[in-house]
Amino acid sequence: MTIQEIYNAVLAFDEVTVTAKTQAEIDAGTAVDTILNDGLISAMDEVGEKFSAGDLFVPEMLMAAQAMKAGLELLKPLLSGETARSKGTIVIGTVKGDLHDIGKNLVAMMMEGAGFEVVDLGVDVETDAFVTTAAEKGADVIALSALLTTTMPAMESTIKAVKEAGMSTKTIIGGAPVTQAFADQIGADGYSADAPGAVEAVRRLIA
């Protein structure tokens, strides 16, 4: 019974084992942040590296993220305020007019797996909802997703609204048609082509 078994189970997409081994570590009195950081977060970092290297694909990343989440759900009630707050708060959603959510869901799960608090607003999200929620939660980053070229202008209007509100919250964008050039054009603080990259971009923005 070791943290390594949790790590291995995440990489094997094995929710049942992740749940059982996480509970066993909790019962054994292992420090919650040790289970979180060494078992779950480090496994998801490995998943991200494998994806970037072309050794894993989106379906497998989703399965790994689901397995990680099974362990995370057990740990959440036990996380101290300091542990829970340590990494930052992300407000994420798919912009107004766009109903795609697979990519957004994957990014949200990867962010949770990396230790961030994630507020997922879902799809077809109004600009005001992003701004209001980020203000209420004291969010560090707003993550905007779009899968249609026709909804990309909603990213620009949201970023403009954040700046007009005088918020210090950073913005990051992504989605199939989105590019670094577009991010630069509309004044986004960050861009990523995939979920692991989004996690790294957010870590850089918050650091």
NUBAGU-950138 format. One record per residue (C-alpha): x, y, z; residue in three letters. Coordinates in steps of 0.05 Angstrom, whole numbers, plus 5000, padded with zeros to 4 digits. Layout:
<atoms>
XYZALA;...
</atoms>
This chain:
<atoms>
500050005000MET;503850604976THR;502751284943ILE;506050984882GLN;500050514874GLU;495451124869ILE;500051444818TYR;500250794777ASN;492750714781ALA;491551414752VAL;496251244695LEU;492450594685ALA;485750974683PHE;483450534741ASP;478250924781GLU;476650334827VAL;483850244849THR;484950994856VAL;478951044902THR;480850424943ALA;488250614951LYS;486651344967THR;481851135021GLN;487050645048ALA;492251195052GLU;487251655087ILE;485651105137ASP;493050975148ALA;493851705168GLY;498151915109THR;498352675102ALA;492952915055VAL;497553375016ASP;502452805006THR;496952374975ILE;494752964933LEU;501553194909ASN;505452544903ASP;499652094883GLY;494752494842LEU;497953144818ILE;504552824799SER;500752284760ALA;496852814721MET;503353184706ASP;506052524677GLU;499652454636VAL;500653154609GLY;507852994590GLU;505652344556LYS;500352724517PHE;505253264495SER;510052714472ALA;504452384431GLY;504251764475ASP;497151904500LEU;491052194465PHE;484952584488VAL;480551974506PRO;486051694551GLU;487252374582MET;479852404599LEU;480051714631MET;486251894672ALA;482952544694ALA;476652164715GLN;480851674755ALA;484652254788MET;478052594804LYS;475551974840ALA;481452044889GLY;480652804893LEU;473352744915GLU;475652344976LEU;481052844993LEU;476953484984LYS;473253465051PRO;479953355086LEU;483953895052LEU;485854455101SER;484355165078GLY;491755275065GLU;492454655022THR;486054794985ALA;487755524972ARG;495055444956SER;494855404880LYS;489655904857GLY;482455964832THR;480455874759ILE;473756074729VAL;472755674664ILE;467255634612GLY;465555584538THR;463756264511VAL;456956534491LYS;453956184430GLY;458355564436ASP;455854904464LEU;462254484459HIS;464854234525ASP;469553634517ILE;475854054513GLY;473454524567LYS;471753944613ASN;478653634602LEU;482154284618VAL;477754364681ALA;479553664705MET;486953764690MET;486754424729MET;483454074788GLU;488653524782GLY;494054044786ALA;491254314852GLY;487254914829PHE;480255084853GLU;476055064790VAL;469355414780VAL;466255124717ASP;460755564687LEU;459155064633GLY;457555254560VAL;454355854525ASP;456856314581VAL;455257054578GLU;460957554586THR;457757834650ASP;457657144682ALA;465157064673PHE;466557764701VAL;461657714759THR;463757024781THR;471157184776ALA;469957804820ALA;465857404871GLU;470956844875LYS;477157284873GLY;479356864814ALA;486656874792ASP;485056664720VAL;479056644673ILE;479656084622ALA;475556174558LEU;474155614509SER;471255664438ALA;470555124385LEU;467255544332LEU;470456124294THR;463756484299THR;464156494375THR;471356724381MET;469257464383PRO;465857314450ALA;472857174477MET;475057874458GLU;468858204489SER;469957814554THR;477358014559ILE;475458734544LYS;470158704600ALA;475258424650VAL;480058994634LYS;474559524636GLU;472559264705ALA;479659404728GLY;480658684751MET;487458384763SER;484857704739THR;488857404682LYS;485657114620THR;487456494580ILE;484056244517ILE;483955594477GLY;479955154429GLY;480954854361ALA;480555494319PRO;484255924370VAL;491556114358THR;497156484395GLN;496457034343ALA;489057124361PHE;490757124435ALA;495857684423ASP;490858064380GLN;485358074433ILE;489958184492GLY;489357514527ALA;494657384579ASP;495556654557GLY;493956134504TYR;494455384499SER;493054884444ALA;491654324494ASP;489854164567ALA;496854024594PRO;499254674562GLY;493455044594ALA;495754794663VAL;502855024650GLU;500455694624ALA;496255814686VAL;502055614731ARG;506356134696ARG;500956674700LEU;499856564775ILE;507256474794ALA;
</atoms>
